[in-house]
Amino acid sequence: MAKTDYKTIDEYQSVFPAELQERMQAIREIVHKVAPEAEEVISYQIPCFKYKGYLIYYSAYAKHISLSHPFSEALLEKFSKELKKYKVSKSAIQLPNNEPLPVDFIERLIAFRKKENEDTFKAKK
């Protein structure tokens, strides 16, 4: 993929094959369902959602879609059993493109991140 200067999530998604666009759009819709207040931005040239701070990023690749953010130890521990089936680092979870998108898992992960951001926001006040 050629380097470009994406300004919107639509621009980012449009350069991918239809199947990947559908998977990314599904993630986008999940974020808006769980965190309707979330703002869409492009950060590091990938889609990002902000809600009381950075909520979650996603990016697409030939074999997977990554959900990313510097994940907390609490998040990694809470979802440890489910994460065993994915390639995971401290900041990314790779969801293979040859498997159904784990919608329920993504919803719960976003809800957890949303609560983390809310708690951090409250603590700063």
C-alpha positions as CSV (number, residue, x, y, z in Angstrom):
1,M,0.0,0.0,0.0
2,A,1.4,3.4,-1.0
3,K,2.0,5.9,1.8
4,T,-0.6,8.5,1.8
5,D,-1.9,11.3,4.1
6,Y,-5.3,10.0,5.3
7,K,-7.6,12.7,6.7
8,T,-10.6,10.4,7.5
9,I,-11.4,6.8,8.3
10,D,-13.4,6.6,5.1
11,E,-10.3,7.6,3.1
12,Y,-8.2,4.9,5.0
13,Q,-10.7,2.1,4.5
14,S,-11.3,2.9,0.8
15,V,-7.9,1.7,-0.3
16,F,-8.5,-1.9,0.9
17,P,-10.4,-4.7,-0.8
18,A,-14.1,-4.9,-0.1
19,E,-13.9,-7.8,2.4
20,L,-11.4,-5.9,4.6
21,Q,-13.5,-2.7,4.2
22,E,-16.5,-4.6,5.6
23,R,-14.5,-6.0,8.5
24,M,-13.2,-2.6,9.4
25,Q,-16.6,-1.0,9.0
26,A,-18.0,-3.6,11.4
27,I,-15.4,-2.6,14.0
28,R,-16.2,1.1,13.4
29,E,-19.9,0.4,14.0
30,I,-19.1,-1.6,17.2
31,V,-17.1,1.3,18.6
32,H,-20.0,3.7,17.9
33,K,-22.5,1.3,19.4
34,V,-20.5,0.9,22.6
35,A,-19.1,4.5,22.8
36,P,-21.5,6.7,20.8
37,E,-19.7,9.8,22.0
38,A,-16.4,8.6,20.5
39,E,-14.8,11.0,18.0
40,E,-13.3,9.5,14.8
41,V,-9.7,10.7,14.0
42,I,-6.7,9.5,12.1
43,S,-3.7,9.1,14.3
44,Y,-0.4,7.6,13.1
45,Q,-2.2,7.3,9.7
46,I,-4.6,4.7,11.0
47,P,-8.2,5.0,12.3
48,C,-8.5,5.9,15.9
49,F,-11.4,6.7,18.3
50,K,-11.1,9.2,21.1
51,Y,-13.3,9.2,24.1
52,K,-11.9,10.9,27.2
53,G,-8.5,10.2,25.7
54,Y,-7.5,7.7,23.0
55,L,-9.9,4.7,23.1
56,I,-8.7,2.3,20.4
57,Y,-7.0,2.1,17.0
58,Y,-7.5,-0.4,14.2
59,S,-5.5,-1.1,11.1
60,A,-5.8,-3.7,8.3
61,Y,-3.3,-6.0,6.7
62,A,-3.3,-8.8,4.2
63,K,-3.7,-11.5,6.9
64,H,-5.2,-9.7,9.9
65,I,-6.8,-6.6,11.4
66,S,-5.1,-5.2,14.4
67,L,-6.9,-3.6,17.3
68,S,-4.3,-1.4,19.1
69,H,-3.6,0.8,22.0
70,P,-1.0,0.5,24.8
71,F,-3.2,-2.0,26.6
72,S,-3.2,-2.0,30.4
73,E,-2.2,-5.0,32.5
74,A,-5.8,-5.1,33.7
75,L,-7.2,-5.5,30.2
76,L,-4.7,-8.1,29.2
77,E,-5.5,-10.1,32.4
78,K,-9.3,-9.7,32.1
79,F,-9.3,-11.1,28.5
80,S,-6.3,-13.4,28.9
81,K,-8.3,-16.6,28.0
82,E,-9.7,-15.1,24.8
83,L,-6.5,-13.5,23.8
84,K,-4.7,-16.9,23.8
85,K,-6.0,-17.6,20.3
86,Y,-4.6,-14.4,18.9
87,K,-1.2,-13.0,18.3
88,V,-0.9,-10.3,21.0
89,S,1.6,-7.7,22.1
90,K,1.3,-5.1,24.8
91,S,-0.2,-2.8,22.2
92,A,-1.9,-4.9,19.5
93,I,-4.2,-7.8,19.0
94,Q,-4.2,-9.4,15.6
95,L,-7.6,-10.7,14.4
96,P,-7.0,-13.1,11.5
97,N,-8.9,-12.3,8.3
98,N,-9.6,-16.0,7.7
99,E,-11.8,-16.2,10.8
100,P,-15.1,-14.6,11.6
101,L,-14.8,-11.2,13.3
102,P,-15.2,-11.8,17.1
103,V,-18.0,-9.2,17.5
104,D,-18.9,-10.0,21.1
105,F,-15.2,-9.9,22.1
106,I,-14.6,-6.6,20.4
107,E,-17.7,-5.1,22.1
108,R,-16.5,-6.2,25.5
109,L,-13.0,-5.0,24.8
110,I,-14.2,-1.5,23.7
111,A,-16.5,-1.3,26.8
112,F,-13.6,-2.2,29.0
113,R,-11.4,0.5,27.4
114,K,-14.2,3.0,27.6
115,K,-14.5,2.4,31.4
116,E,-10.7,2.7,31.8
117,N,-10.8,6.0,30.1
118,E,-13.7,7.2,32.2
119,D,-12.0,6.2,35.4
120,T,-8.7,7.8,34.3
121,F,-10.6,11.0,33.4
122,K,-12.4,11.1,36.8
123,A,-9.1,10.5,38.6
124,K,-7.5,13.5,36.9
125,K,-10.3,15.9,38.1
